Amino acid sequence: RVAERVIRMVEEGKVQSIEGDLIDLKVDSICVHGDTPGAVELARAIRGSLEGAGIAVLPMGKFL
């Protein structure tokens, strides 16, 4: 579910609020907090989903 939300944020520039509303949002980076349970697996899943959707994953400061 997180990876799907990240893809929507990047491709459509929208994020869904807790209430279910879609909010316009320009995304420059994605942050996964290290203290989130399963953070490493979550980051890997997000990266895999982004790459699978043809979205480049770049280090900070290396935007296209």
C-alpha positions in Angstrom: 0.0 0.0 0.0 2.8 2.4 0.8 4.5 1.7 -2.5 1.3 2.4 -4.3 0.9 5.7 -2.6 4.5 6.7 -3.4 3.9 5.8 -7.1 0.7 8.0 -7.1 2.7 10.9 -5.5 5.4 10.7 -8.1 3.3 10.1 -11.2 0.2 12.1 -10.4 1.4 14.7 -7.8 -1.3 13.6 -5.4 -1.4 12.1 -1.9 -4.5 10.7 -0.2 -5.4 12.2 3.2 -6.6 10.2 6.2 -10.1 11.4 5.3 -9.7 10.0 1.7 -9.3 13.4 0.0 -6.7 13.7 -2.8 -4.3 16.6 -2.1 -2.0 18.1 -4.8 1.7 17.6 -3.7 4.9 18.2 -5.6 7.3 15.4 -4.6 11.1 15.8 -4.7 12.1 13.1 -2.3 10.8 10.1 -0.3 11.8 9.6 3.3 11.5 6.3 5.2 12.1 6.7 8.9 14.7 4.3 10.2 12.7 3.6 13.4 9.7 2.4 11.5 9.2 -1.3 12.0 10.4 -3.1 8.9 12.0 0.1 7.5 14.6 -1.7 5.4 12.1 -4.0 3.8 9.7 -1.1 3.3 12.5 1.0 1.6 13.4 -2.0 -0.7 9.7 -2.5 -1.6 9.3 1.2 -2.4 12.4 1.2 -4.5 11.4 -1.9 -6.4 8.0 -0.5 -7.1 9.4 2.8 -8.4 11.9 1.1 -10.6 9.2 -1.3 -11.8 7.2 1.7 -12.8 10.1 3.1 -14.8 10.8 5.9 -12.2 14.5 6.6 -11.7 15.7 6.3 -8.1 18.6 8.8 -7.6 20.7 9.9 -4.6 19.8 13.2 -3.0 21.0 16.2 -5.1 21.1 14.2 -8.3 17.7 15.1 -9.7 17.2 14.8 -13.5 
